[in-house]
């Protein structure tokens, strides 16, 4: 099996090379080429031929090449289809805000969670991504845009905490000076509520944001749309969220997709307010996006406003999230892993 050297930090790369008989300083040279977006070891012209040959035979440079771009006519959001080294594909989204560029990246090829309002889960699961493949998505987006990415959200395809070890490695790598040096305060992770990993993540006390997909105020309603709730019910998710706030002293976010007739009544809003009362949190209300086969419709503007007002009156901070890229299926829940032949 070839070694993924782009998922290594400098110390790990140094150990890897010295264990195979190469000088310690060669690791820094290789790392510098990686930072210069080298796509092959043959490009690394200041390292000896013996090392280039060794790396070619024993290691690889993970890539996430952009093979298709769709640009929204509404808001200039761009959706990328990234091609990975093994022939798999994932999608990502570049969003333009007044404060800079944000990119939404994938952490898995597909998803196991099976949320009924999400296209990713409907398209099946293949494998988890490595840390280097996550970083490669960001770097490809930067090169395409011609400017630095300022914020990263792990809200694309996959459940980040189902790929926990690689995600934590990604966070430590991408925030280091040896990589893209994006501060953790500019990174947000989204989870559907994998409780043990939420607690592990809280214990690390990293300074990145955490967003939890809730989408209902009770177990019966949540289990209808999110099968993961049968394993980690709402009470456990809320307890883990409170633990995160206590350990990190950071505000936690809750995602709530407003589905007409399913979870958007005044009673749902009042029960959600009671559930979150007193917690340092923010609720992102997301009018559910169109997903083929789900049959769900987004709540009306009147319903959205009523829901926000009930939460706000109860002291729970809430806003309706602006929908970006809906005309190119780039909004929340619309990314997928199955593509037509003409797409790639």
Secondary structure, 3 states (H helix, E strand, C coil): CCEEHHHCCHHHHHHHHHHCCCCCCHHHHHHHHHHCCCCCHHHCCCCCHHHHHHHHHHEECCCEEEEEEEECCCCCCEEEEEEECCCCEEEEEEEEECCEEEEECCCEEECCCCCCCCHHHHCCEEEECCHHHHHHHHHHHHHHHCCCEEEEEECCCCCHHHHHHHHHHHHHHHCCCCCCCCCHHHEEEEECCCHHHHHHHHHHCCCCEEEEECCCCCHHHHHHHCHHHHCCCHHHHHHHHHHHHHHHCCCEEEEEEEECCCCCCHHHHHHHHHHHCCCCEEEEEEECCCCCCCCCCECCHHHHHHHHHHHHHCCCCEEECCCCCHHHCCCCCCCCCCCCHHHC
